[in-house]
Amino acid sequence: MNNNEPIWQQHQFYMAKAIELAEQAYNHGEVPVGAVVVQENKIIGKGFNQTQMLQDATAHAEMIALSAAFEANGSKYLHGATLYVSLEPCVMCAGALMWSKIDRLVFGASDPKSGACGSLFSIHDDKKLNHRFEVIQGILEADAEYLLKTFFAKKRTKG
């Protein structure tokens, strides 16, 4: 991605990458969520939900992408980085973002049942915590929602 592109184009570009990863999760029978960590216009971490495949409740797309980014950076902090994720992070993932000291979160679809970055909680902006990060929501929201709705409709018809 080129630094000269308008910021909205950058957000759409990287969100499209996250949605591609969400499609991989979908193809593996996982809740379709994908995430990429971007620093200096370079993807340094990526992941998709793998909770069923790994039988690990913490194997969310965000956690996998963050772990890859920490390894790529050689640091437990992600100063100057942005996480793009197709679905609003849960409490666990929002907490991990706070601890990582990431600068920004960009997500597609809101999660009214467990979202922790604006829907149920606002961990990203809690003044009692020692780090806050910017949140931009609704980037390619319709695409992210379509994938989630399709997944859950298919799951309901299978019983």
PyMOL CGO cylinders between C-alpha atoms (Angstrom):
from pymol import cmd
from pymol.cgo import CYLINDER

trace = [
    CYLINDER, 0.00, 0.00, 0.00, 1.26, 3.44, -0.94, 0.3, 1, 1, 1, 1, 1, 1,
    CYLINDER, 1.26, 3.44, -0.94, 1.62, 6.16, 1.71, 0.3, 1, 1, 1, 1, 1, 1,
    CYLINDER, 1.62, 6.16, 1.71, 0.30, 8.70, -0.82, 0.3, 1, 1, 1, 1, 1, 1,
    CYLINDER, 0.30, 8.70, -0.82, -3.12, 7.00, -1.00, 0.3, 1, 1, 1, 1, 1, 1,
    CYLINDER, -3.12, 7.00, -1.00, -5.98, 8.71, 0.85, 0.3, 1, 1, 1, 1, 1, 1,
    CYLINDER, -5.98, 8.71, 0.85, -6.43, 7.27, 4.34, 0.3, 1, 1, 1, 1, 1, 1,
    CYLINDER, -6.43, 7.27, 4.34, -9.88, 5.84, 3.52, 0.3, 1, 1, 1, 1, 1, 1,
    CYLINDER, -9.88, 5.84, 3.52, -8.35, 3.85, 0.65, 0.3, 1, 1, 1, 1, 1, 1,
    CYLINDER, -8.35, 3.85, 0.65, -5.68, 2.51, 2.98, 0.3, 1, 1, 1, 1, 1, 1,
    CYLINDER, -5.68, 2.51, 2.98, -8.36, 1.45, 5.48, 0.3, 1, 1, 1, 1, 1, 1,
    CYLINDER, -8.36, 1.45, 5.48, -10.37, -0.28, 2.75, 0.3, 1, 1, 1, 1, 1, 1,
    CYLINDER, -10.37, -0.28, 2.75, -7.28, -2.03, 1.36, 0.3, 1, 1, 1, 1, 1, 1,
    CYLINDER, -7.28, -2.03, 1.36, -6.23, -3.51, 4.70, 0.3, 1, 1, 1, 1, 1, 1,
    CYLINDER, -6.23, -3.51, 4.70, -9.80, -4.33, 5.75, 0.3, 1, 1, 1, 1, 1, 1,
    CYLINDER, -9.80, -4.33, 5.75, -10.18, -6.27, 2.50, 0.3, 1, 1, 1, 1, 1, 1,
    CYLINDER, -10.18, -6.27, 2.50, -7.13, -8.31, 3.58, 0.3, 1, 1, 1, 1, 1, 1,
    CYLINDER, -7.13, -8.31, 3.58, -8.78, -8.98, 6.94, 0.3, 1, 1, 1, 1, 1, 1,
    CYLINDER, -8.78, -8.98, 6.94, -11.99, -10.08, 5.21, 0.3, 1, 1, 1, 1, 1, 1,
    CYLINDER, -11.99, -10.08, 5.21, -10.00, -12.45, 2.97, 0.3, 1, 1, 1, 1, 1, 1,
    CYLINDER, -10.00, -12.45, 2.97, -8.71, -14.05, 6.17, 0.3, 1, 1, 1, 1, 1, 1,
    CYLINDER, -8.71, -14.05, 6.17, -12.27, -14.17, 7.55, 0.3, 1, 1, 1, 1, 1, 1,
    CYLINDER, -12.27, -14.17, 7.55, -13.20, -16.15, 4.43, 0.3, 1, 1, 1, 1, 1, 1,
    CYLINDER, -13.20, -16.15, 4.43, -10.46, -18.65, 5.31, 0.3, 1, 1, 1, 1, 1, 1,
    CYLINDER, -10.46, -18.65, 5.31, -12.01, -19.03, 8.76, 0.3, 1, 1, 1, 1, 1, 1,
    CYLINDER, -12.01, -19.03, 8.76, -15.42, -19.53, 7.12, 0.3, 1, 1, 1, 1, 1, 1,
    CYLINDER, -15.42, -19.53, 7.12, -13.97, -22.24, 4.85, 0.3, 1, 1, 1, 1, 1, 1,
    CYLINDER, -13.97, -22.24, 4.85, -12.65, -24.05, 7.95, 0.3, 1, 1, 1, 1, 1, 1,
    CYLINDER, -12.65, -24.05, 7.95, -16.02, -23.91, 9.70, 0.3, 1, 1, 1, 1, 1, 1,
    CYLINDER, -16.02, -23.91, 9.70, -14.89, -21.17, 12.07, 0.3, 1, 1, 1, 1, 1, 1,
    CYLINDER, -14.89, -21.17, 12.07, -16.75, -17.96, 12.88, 0.3, 1, 1, 1, 1, 1, 1,
    CYLINDER, -16.75, -17.96, 12.88, -15.53, -15.79, 9.98, 0.3, 1, 1, 1, 1, 1, 1,
    CYLINDER, -15.53, -15.79, 9.98, -13.27, -13.22, 11.55, 0.3, 1, 1, 1, 1, 1, 1,
    CYLINDER, -13.27, -13.22, 11.55, -9.94, -12.15, 10.11, 0.3, 1, 1, 1, 1, 1, 1,
    CYLINDER, -9.94, -12.15, 10.11, -7.33, -9.65, 11.28, 0.3, 1, 1, 1, 1, 1, 1,
    CYLINDER, -7.33, -9.65, 11.28, -4.13, -7.98, 10.11, 0.3, 1, 1, 1, 1, 1, 1,
    CYLINDER, -4.13, -7.98, 10.11, -1.67, -5.79, 12.00, 0.3, 1, 1, 1, 1, 1, 1,
    CYLINDER, -1.67, -5.79, 12.00, -0.15, -3.01, 9.91, 0.3, 1, 1, 1, 1, 1, 1,
    CYLINDER, -0.15, -3.01, 9.91, 2.90, -0.94, 10.80, 0.3, 1, 1, 1, 1, 1, 1,
    CYLINDER, 2.90, -0.94, 10.80, 4.61, 1.50, 8.43, 0.3, 1, 1, 1, 1, 1, 1,
    CYLINDER, 4.61, 1.50, 8.43, 2.30, 0.36, 5.59, 0.3, 1, 1, 1, 1, 1, 1,
    CYLINDER, 2.30, 0.36, 5.59, 3.38, -3.26, 5.96, 0.3, 1, 1, 1, 1, 1, 1,
    CYLINDER, 3.38, -3.26, 5.96, 1.39, -6.22, 7.27, 0.3, 1, 1, 1, 1, 1, 1,
    CYLINDER, 1.39, -6.22, 7.27, 3.42, -7.59, 10.18, 0.3, 1, 1, 1, 1, 1, 1,
    CYLINDER, 3.42, -7.59, 10.18, 0.84, -10.01, 11.55, 0.3, 1, 1, 1, 1, 1, 1,
    CYLINDER, 0.84, -10.01, 11.55, -2.27, -11.77, 10.37, 0.3, 1, 1, 1, 1, 1, 1,
    CYLINDER, -2.27, -11.77, 10.37, -4.72, -14.32, 11.64, 0.3, 1, 1, 1, 1, 1, 1,
    CYLINDER, -4.72, -14.32, 11.64, -8.19, -15.78, 11.42, 0.3, 1, 1, 1, 1, 1, 1,
    CYLINDER, -8.19, -15.78, 11.42, -10.39, -17.46, 14.01, 0.3, 1, 1, 1, 1, 1, 1,
    CYLINDER, -10.39, -17.46, 14.01, -9.14, -20.96, 14.86, 0.3, 1, 1, 1, 1, 1, 1,
    CYLINDER, -9.14, -20.96, 14.86, -10.96, -21.75, 18.11, 0.3, 1, 1, 1, 1, 1, 1,
    CYLINDER, -10.96, -21.75, 18.11, -12.53, -24.95, 16.77, 0.3, 1, 1, 1, 1, 1, 1,
    CYLINDER, -12.53, -24.95, 16.77, -9.46, -26.15, 14.86, 0.3, 1, 1, 1, 1, 1, 1,
    CYLINDER, -9.46, -26.15, 14.86, -7.14, -25.63, 17.83, 0.3, 1, 1, 1, 1, 1, 1,
    CYLINDER, -7.14, -25.63, 17.83, -9.76, -26.31, 20.55, 0.3, 1, 1, 1, 1, 1, 1,
    CYLINDER, -9.76, -26.31, 20.55, -8.57, -23.08, 22.15, 0.3, 1, 1, 1, 1, 1, 1,
    CYLINDER, -8.57, -23.08, 22.15, -11.03, -20.42, 23.28, 0.3, 1, 1, 1, 1, 1, 1,
    CYLINDER, -11.03, -20.42, 23.28, -8.29, -17.78, 22.97, 0.3, 1, 1, 1, 1, 1, 1,
    CYLINDER, -8.29, -17.78, 22.97, -7.49, -18.53, 19.31, 0.3, 1, 1, 1, 1, 1, 1,
    CYLINDER, -7.49, -18.53, 19.31, -9.31, -15.45, 18.03, 0.3, 1, 1, 1, 1, 1, 1,
    CYLINDER, -9.31, -15.45, 18.03, -8.16, -13.77, 14.83, 0.3, 1, 1, 1, 1, 1, 1,
    CYLINDER, -8.16, -13.77, 14.83, -6.89, -10.74, 16.75, 0.3, 1, 1, 1, 1, 1, 1,
    CYLINDER, -6.89, -10.74, 16.75, -4.84, -12.79, 19.20, 0.3, 1, 1, 1, 1, 1, 1,
    CYLINDER, -4.84, -12.79, 19.20, -3.18, -14.76, 16.40, 0.3, 1, 1, 1, 1, 1, 1,
    CYLINDER, -3.18, -14.76, 16.40, -2.44, -11.59, 14.41, 0.3, 1, 1, 1, 1, 1, 1,
    CYLINDER, -2.44, -11.59, 14.41, -1.04, -9.83, 17.49, 0.3, 1, 1, 1, 1, 1, 1,
    CYLINDER, -1.04, -9.83, 17.49, 1.24, -12.78, 18.35, 0.3, 1, 1, 1, 1, 1, 1,
    CYLINDER, 1.24, -12.78, 18.35, 2.63, -12.78, 14.81, 0.3, 1, 1, 1, 1, 1, 1,
    CYLINDER, 2.63, -12.78, 14.81, 3.18, -9.00, 15.00, 0.3, 1, 1, 1, 1, 1, 1,
    CYLINDER, 3.18, -9.00, 15.00, 5.01, -9.25, 18.34, 0.3, 1, 1, 1, 1, 1, 1,
    CYLINDER, 5.01, -9.25, 18.34, 7.29, -11.89, 16.83, 0.3, 1, 1, 1, 1, 1, 1,
    CYLINDER, 7.29, -11.89, 16.83, 7.91, -9.82, 13.68, 0.3, 1, 1, 1, 1, 1, 1,
    CYLINDER, 7.91, -9.82, 13.68, 8.66, -6.73, 15.77, 0.3, 1, 1, 1, 1, 1, 1,
    CYLINDER, 8.66, -6.73, 15.77, 10.71, -8.47, 18.42, 0.3, 1, 1, 1, 1, 1, 1,
    CYLINDER, 10.71, -8.47, 18.42, 8.75, -6.46, 20.98, 0.3, 1, 1, 1, 1, 1, 1,
    CYLINDER, 8.75, -6.46, 20.98, 5.70, -6.83, 23.20, 0.3, 1, 1, 1, 1, 1, 1,
    CYLINDER, 5.70, -6.83, 23.20, 4.55, -3.35, 22.15, 0.3, 1, 1, 1, 1, 1, 1,
    CYLINDER, 4.55, -3.35, 22.15, 3.08, -2.27, 18.82, 0.3, 1, 1, 1, 1, 1, 1,
    CYLINDER, 3.08, -2.27, 18.82, 3.62, 1.49, 18.89, 0.3, 1, 1, 1, 1, 1, 1,
    CYLINDER, 3.62, 1.49, 18.89, 2.61, 3.03, 15.57, 0.3, 1, 1, 1, 1, 1, 1,
    CYLINDER, 2.61, 3.03, 15.57, 0.58, -0.04, 14.51, 0.3, 1, 1, 1, 1, 1, 1,
    CYLINDER, 0.58, -0.04, 14.51, -3.04, -0.48, 13.46, 0.3, 1, 1, 1, 1, 1, 1,
    CYLINDER, -3.04, -0.48, 13.46, -5.12, -3.64, 13.80, 0.3, 1, 1, 1, 1, 1, 1,
    CYLINDER, -5.12, -3.64, 13.80, -7.70, -4.21, 11.07, 0.3, 1, 1, 1, 1, 1, 1,
    CYLINDER, -7.70, -4.21, 11.07, -10.33, -6.79, 12.01, 0.3, 1, 1, 1, 1, 1, 1,
    CYLINDER, -10.33, -6.79, 12.01, -13.59, -7.73, 10.34, 0.3, 1, 1, 1, 1, 1, 1,
    CYLINDER, -13.59, -7.73, 10.34, -15.57, -7.85, 13.61, 0.3, 1, 1, 1, 1, 1, 1,
    CYLINDER, -15.57, -7.85, 13.61, -15.44, -5.62, 16.70, 0.3, 1, 1, 1, 1, 1, 1,
    CYLINDER, -15.44, -5.62, 16.70, -13.10, -7.21, 19.27, 0.3, 1, 1, 1, 1, 1, 1,
    CYLINDER, -13.10, -7.21, 19.27, -14.36, -8.94, 22.40, 0.3, 1, 1, 1, 1, 1, 1,
    CYLINDER, -14.36, -8.94, 22.40, -13.17, -8.09, 25.93, 0.3, 1, 1, 1, 1, 1, 1,
    CYLINDER, -13.17, -8.09, 25.93, -10.19, -10.46, 25.74, 0.3, 1, 1, 1, 1, 1, 1,
    CYLINDER, -10.19, -10.46, 25.74, -8.99, -9.08, 22.42, 0.3, 1, 1, 1, 1, 1, 1,
    CYLINDER, -8.99, -9.08, 22.42, -9.62, -5.44, 23.38, 0.3, 1, 1, 1, 1, 1, 1,
    CYLINDER, -9.62, -5.44, 23.38, -7.58, -6.05, 26.53, 0.3, 1, 1, 1, 1, 1, 1,
    CYLINDER, -7.58, -6.05, 26.53, -4.76, -7.51, 24.45, 0.3, 1, 1, 1, 1, 1, 1,
    CYLINDER, -4.76, -7.51, 24.45, -4.87, -4.41, 22.22, 0.3, 1, 1, 1, 1, 1, 1,
    CYLINDER, -4.87, -4.41, 22.22, -4.60, -2.20, 25.28, 0.3, 1, 1, 1, 1, 1, 1,
    CYLINDER, -4.60, -2.20, 25.28, -1.63, -4.19, 26.65, 0.3, 1, 1, 1, 1, 1, 1,
    CYLINDER, -1.63, -4.19, 26.65, 0.08, -4.12, 23.24, 0.3, 1, 1, 1, 1, 1, 1,
    CYLINDER, 0.08, -4.12, 23.24, -0.06, -0.30, 23.25, 0.3, 1, 1, 1, 1, 1, 1,
    CYLINDER, -0.06, -0.30, 23.25, -1.34, -0.34, 19.68, 0.3, 1, 1, 1, 1, 1, 1,
    CYLINDER, -1.34, -0.34, 19.68, -2.25, 3.06, 18.22, 0.3, 1, 1, 1, 1, 1, 1,
    CYLINDER, -2.25, 3.06, 18.22, -5.42, 2.26, 16.33, 0.3, 1, 1, 1, 1, 1, 1,
    CYLINDER, -5.42, 2.26, 16.33, -8.14, -0.32, 15.76, 0.3, 1, 1, 1, 1, 1, 1,
    CYLINDER, -8.14, -0.32, 15.76, -10.17, -0.38, 12.55, 0.3, 1, 1, 1, 1, 1, 1,
    CYLINDER, -10.17, -0.38, 12.55, -13.07, -2.82, 12.40, 0.3, 1, 1, 1, 1, 1, 1,
    CYLINDER, -13.07, -2.82, 12.40, -15.85, -3.70, 9.99, 0.3, 1, 1, 1, 1, 1, 1,
    CYLINDER, -15.85, -3.70, 9.99, -18.95, -5.04, 11.73, 0.3, 1, 1, 1, 1, 1, 1,
    CYLINDER, -18.95, -5.04, 11.73, -20.07, -4.10, 15.22, 0.3, 1, 1, 1, 1, 1, 1,
    CYLINDER, -20.07, -4.10, 15.22, -20.74, -6.90, 17.70, 0.3, 1, 1, 1, 1, 1, 1,
    CYLINDER, -20.74, -6.90, 17.70, -23.75, -5.96, 19.85, 0.3, 1, 1, 1, 1, 1, 1,
    CYLINDER, -23.75, -5.96, 19.85, -23.50, -9.20, 21.86, 0.3, 1, 1, 1, 1, 1, 1,
    CYLINDER, -23.50, -9.20, 21.86, -19.83, -9.12, 22.88, 0.3, 1, 1, 1, 1, 1, 1,
    CYLINDER, -19.83, -9.12, 22.88, -18.12, -6.08, 21.36, 0.3, 1, 1, 1, 1, 1, 1,
    CYLINDER, -18.12, -6.08, 21.36, -15.75, -4.31, 23.71, 0.3, 1, 1, 1, 1, 1, 1,
    CYLINDER, -15.75, -4.31, 23.71, -14.77, -1.30, 21.59, 0.3, 1, 1, 1, 1, 1, 1,
    CYLINDER, -14.77, -1.30, 21.59, -17.99, 0.65, 21.51, 0.3, 1, 1, 1, 1, 1, 1,
    CYLINDER, -17.99, 0.65, 21.51, -20.92, -1.80, 21.61, 0.3, 1, 1, 1, 1, 1, 1,
    CYLINDER, -20.92, -1.80, 21.61, -21.05, -3.27, 25.15, 0.3, 1, 1, 1, 1, 1, 1,
    CYLINDER, -21.05, -3.27, 25.15, -17.85, -1.80, 26.55, 0.3, 1, 1, 1, 1, 1, 1,
    CYLINDER, -17.85, -1.80, 26.55, -15.37, 0.87, 25.49, 0.3, 1, 1, 1, 1, 1, 1,
    CYLINDER, -15.37, 0.87, 25.49, -12.09, -0.58, 26.69, 0.3, 1, 1, 1, 1, 1, 1,
    CYLINDER, -12.09, -0.58, 26.69, -10.23, 1.46, 24.09, 0.3, 1, 1, 1, 1, 1, 1,
    CYLINDER, -10.23, 1.46, 24.09, -11.28, 4.71, 25.79, 0.3, 1, 1, 1, 1, 1, 1,
    CYLINDER, -11.28, 4.71, 25.79, -11.48, 3.77, 29.49, 0.3, 1, 1, 1, 1, 1, 1,
    CYLINDER, -11.48, 3.77, 29.49, -9.66, 6.49, 31.42, 0.3, 1, 1, 1, 1, 1, 1,
    CYLINDER, -9.66, 6.49, 31.42, -8.98, 4.04, 34.28, 0.3, 1, 1, 1, 1, 1, 1,
    CYLINDER, -8.98, 4.04, 34.28, -6.65, 2.01, 32.04, 0.3, 1, 1, 1, 1, 1, 1,
    CYLINDER, -6.65, 2.01, 32.04, -3.08, 3.06, 31.28, 0.3, 1, 1, 1, 1, 1, 1,
    CYLINDER, -3.08, 3.06, 31.28, -3.40, 3.08, 27.47, 0.3, 1, 1, 1, 1, 1, 1,
    CYLINDER, -3.40, 3.08, 27.47, -6.09, 4.19, 25.07, 0.3, 1, 1, 1, 1, 1, 1,
    CYLINDER, -6.09, 4.19, 25.07, -6.27, 3.69, 21.32, 0.3, 1, 1, 1, 1, 1, 1,
    CYLINDER, -6.27, 3.69, 21.32, -8.22, 5.20, 18.46, 0.3, 1, 1, 1, 1, 1, 1,
    CYLINDER, -8.22, 5.20, 18.46, -11.15, 3.24, 17.02, 0.3, 1, 1, 1, 1, 1, 1,
    CYLINDER, -11.15, 3.24, 17.02, -12.53, 3.56, 13.51, 0.3, 1, 1, 1, 1, 1, 1,
    CYLINDER, -12.53, 3.56, 13.51, -15.55, 1.42, 12.78, 0.3, 1, 1, 1, 1, 1, 1,
    CYLINDER, -15.55, 1.42, 12.78, -17.69, 0.51, 9.80, 0.3, 1, 1, 1, 1, 1, 1,
    CYLINDER, -17.69, 0.51, 9.80, -14.97, 0.02, 7.16, 0.3, 1, 1, 1, 1, 1, 1,
    CYLINDER, -14.97, 0.02, 7.16, -16.34, -2.52, 4.62, 0.3, 1, 1, 1, 1, 1, 1,
    CYLINDER, -16.34, -2.52, 4.62, -19.02, -3.23, 7.22, 0.3, 1, 1, 1, 1, 1, 1,
    CYLINDER, -19.02, -3.23, 7.22, -21.52, -4.70, 4.74, 0.3, 1, 1, 1, 1, 1, 1,
    CYLINDER, -21.52, -4.70, 4.74, -18.95, -7.22, 3.48, 0.3, 1, 1, 1, 1, 1, 1,
    CYLINDER, -18.95, -7.22, 3.48, -18.00, -8.30, 7.00, 0.3, 1, 1, 1, 1, 1, 1,
    CYLINDER, -18.00, -8.30, 7.00, -21.66, -8.56, 8.07, 0.3, 1, 1, 1, 1, 1, 1,
    CYLINDER, -21.66, -8.56, 8.07, -22.60, -10.56, 4.98, 0.3, 1, 1, 1, 1, 1, 1,
    CYLINDER, -22.60, -10.56, 4.98, -19.96, -13.18, 5.75, 0.3, 1, 1, 1, 1, 1, 1,
    CYLINDER, -19.96, -13.18, 5.75, -21.09, -13.45, 9.38, 0.3, 1, 1, 1, 1, 1, 1,
    CYLINDER, -21.09, -13.45, 9.38, -24.80, -13.62, 8.51, 0.3, 1, 1, 1, 1, 1, 1,
    CYLINDER, -24.80, -13.62, 8.51, -24.15, -16.26, 5.85, 0.3, 1, 1, 1, 1, 1, 1,
    CYLINDER, -24.15, -16.26, 5.85, -22.12, -18.35, 8.30, 0.3, 1, 1, 1, 1, 1, 1,
    CYLINDER, -22.12, -18.35, 8.30, -24.74, -18.26, 11.05, 0.3, 1, 1, 1, 1, 1, 1,
    CYLINDER, -24.74, -18.26, 11.05, -27.66, -18.84, 8.64, 0.3, 1, 1, 1, 1, 1, 1,
    CYLINDER, -27.66, -18.84, 8.64, -25.86, -21.92, 7.30, 0.3, 1, 1, 1, 1, 1, 1,
    CYLINDER, -25.86, -21.92, 7.30, -25.18, -23.11, 10.84, 0.3, 1, 1, 1, 1, 1, 1,
    CYLINDER, -25.18, -23.11, 10.84, -28.88, -22.70, 11.80, 0.3, 1, 1, 1, 1, 1, 1,
    CYLINDER, -28.88, -22.70, 11.80, -30.10, -24.69, 8.79, 0.3, 1, 1, 1, 1, 1, 1,
    CYLINDER, -30.10, -24.69, 8.79, -27.76, -27.55, 9.66, 0.3, 1, 1, 1, 1, 1, 1,
    CYLINDER, -27.76, -27.55, 9.66, -29.25, -27.61, 13.18, 0.3, 1, 1, 1, 1, 1, 1,
]
cmd.load_cgo(trace, "trace")
